[in-house]
Amino acid sequence: MSNDPAATAAESPEDEWPAFTLTPVEYEQAVADIAKSVGQEITDWRVQHLDPVDGLDGTYIIDVTARFRLAGMDFLVLFECKRHKSPVKREHVQTLHTKLQSTGAQKGVVVAASGFQSGALQYAKAHGIACVRLVDDAWTYLSRTTSALNPPPAPKGTYSGYLITGDEDGYDSYMLTGRPDETLRMLLNPGR
């Protein structure tokens, strides 16, 4: 099991990370800003917020999309932003999987404010969907305990994304913000 705060918070029933004060639109824009930072490695990188994407069974309004070209091929990544007070459930990951199948998108990413239930992580891993935890940078180096001597940090208003993965040994997390190489691997690797 990882000692990383993002991994601990992903499985903890009592989430120590603060609730977001962002509106849903501001939350989605924070995800879009992180996705835009990846665009240097590939061509025609385009990120859209609230993008209508046609599927076999209708049009979906996707929270954030990233479209790009790599090796002459077009790619579409769907980001679903879940600013819930409780960890994301399996059913939310299943819904994104259905949208991937309908639209023909190559990758799905669920971005959560409050982590993921274990069933959601297992389903995501089985279907190549990435699970990312978005946190205020003030909480990037969260300690296990807070007290009067060690109070919670004040939010900074800037955000970092962590890839959350689960396996039989527990959970791990990997910083994505400021690491376009890791973010690109997450977007192109079907197992993440």
Order of alpha helices (4+ residues) and beta strands (2+ residues): alpha-alpha-beta-beta-beta-alpha-beta-alpha-beta-beta-beta-alpha
